[in-house]
Amino acid sequence: MDCGVPFCHSGCPLGNNIPEFNDAVYEGNWELAYSILSSTNNFPEFTGRICPAPCEGSCVLGINKDPVAIEHIEKSIIEKAFELDLVKPVEVAESGKKTAVIGSGPAGVAAAAQLRKAGHAVTVFERAASPGGLLRYGIPDFKLEKWVVERRIKLMEESGIKF
């Protein structure tokens, strides 16, 4: 990307490796781009739609021109990954430990995903009719379509997480 110092890293609350996944997209290597993005972000399909993109405000290109459209690139990577069937349920070595997560909002599903990656059996408890919390009930459809939430919840269930 020839950014010099990529300040977008410090602007991103997740610490996404932005120039690296941008280079992979530029080279047309969607598998690598998805691998880089998913190494720091459990749910790029959510952040690519609802993140206020502080990384773009930190982009050094923004000094003289419009910054790189990082949020759009992130969304494009995850949608291309789903299209190419690169997004798979997590397969883990079972730890034998059981965990419970209360609430299926962004924090709850992130905790459940990380616990599952560690091999624990995970049950997520939600008081509402369907899982998703704020993602489902608090964010309007024009910002985050509910089929996106459904797709991720289904993938989490296929990984062994119980809701």
N, C-alpha and C positions, 0 to 999 in steps of 0.2 A: 504494500500500500504506500510505501515511501512517506509515512507520516512524520518521520522524525521520532518524537516521543508520542506514543498513542495515548493521549489523555482520556480517551473514551473508556479505557480500562478503569480508571479511577472514578469516572462518572457513572459507571454501571454498578448498581448496588449488588448485583450477582457476581461481578468480576468476570463477565463473559470475555472470551478471547476474540474480540471483535475483528481486528485486522486479519487474524488467522482464518476465521470463517468467511470473511469477505474475500480473501484471496482464493479460497477453495471454490466459492461461488463463481468468481471471475474465471477460474480455470474449468468450470463446468463439472467439478467433482462434488456432487451433491451428497454422496455418502460421507466423504471427509468433512464437509461443512456441517452435516447433521451430527457426526461424531464429536466434533469440536464444540458445537452449540450445546448438545445434550450432556456434555461433561460438566457443565456448570449450571445448567438450567433444566429442572425437572419438567417444566411446562412451557416450552417456548410458544406453543399455540395460544396461551393466555397472555404472556408478556408481550408477544408480538402484536397483540390487539389492544391491550389496556395499559401498558406501561407508559408513563409520561415521557419516556426516553431522555433522561438526563445525560445519557451518553452522547446524544446528538448535540446537546448544549456544550459538551466538553470537546467535541471534534475540532481538531486544529484547522481543518479545511474551512470551518465556519468563520475564521478570522477574515478571509477575503471573499468567500463564496458561500453558497448554501452548504450546510454540513451533509455528510453522507447520511442517507436515509436508513439508518441502522435498524429501526423498528420494522420497517417494511422488508428489509433483507431477512431479518429473523423470522418473520411470518412466512416469507417465501420459502425459506429453508425447511421449516417444519411441514408446510403443506406439500412441498415437493417430496419430502421424506415419506409422508403418508402415501402420496401418489405412487412412489416407487417401492412401497411395501418395506421400507427400512425400519419403521417403528414397530417393534415387537414387544410382546409381554416380557417382563423381566424374568429371567431364569436364574435361580440362586441355589446355593447349597443351604439346606435347612439348618437353622441353628438350634431348633428344638424349643425356642423361647416363644412365649405368647405375649402379644402387646395389644393394648386397646387405645384408640384415639377417640377423643370426645370432640365431635364437630367435624363437618366435612367441607368447611370453607377452605380458602387458600392455604392457611397454615396447617389445617388438619390433613388435607390430601398430600401436602408436601412432606409432613412428618410420616404419614403412612407410606409414601413412596420410598423415603429414605430407610425406614425400618424394614420394609420388604427387601430392599437391596442388600441389607445386612443379613437377610435370611430368616427374619422373624415372621411368625404367623401374625397377621394384623387384622383386627376387626375395628371398623370405624363406626361409631355410633352417631346418628344424626336424628334430631327431633322432627325435622321437616319430612314431608312425604318422599322427597327424592334427595340424593346426595348432591352436594355442590355448594351449599351455603351461599355466601356472597356472590360467588361466580354464577350461580343459577338464579338467585332471587334478588340480588342487589344491583347487578350490572345490566343495563338495558340491552335489548337484542341488537340495536344498531351499533353497539360497541363490542359485544361478545355474544355471538349467536349460541343458542342453547345446544345445538347439535355438536358444537365443538366441545362443550362440557361433557355431553353424553358420550362422545367418542373416547375421551380420556378416561372417564369413569369405567367404561366397558373394558378398556385396555388394562386398567388397574385390577378389575375383577378377574380378567384372564391371567393376570400375574399372581393371583391367589389372595388378593385383598378382599375381605368380606365387608359389605356395607349393610 
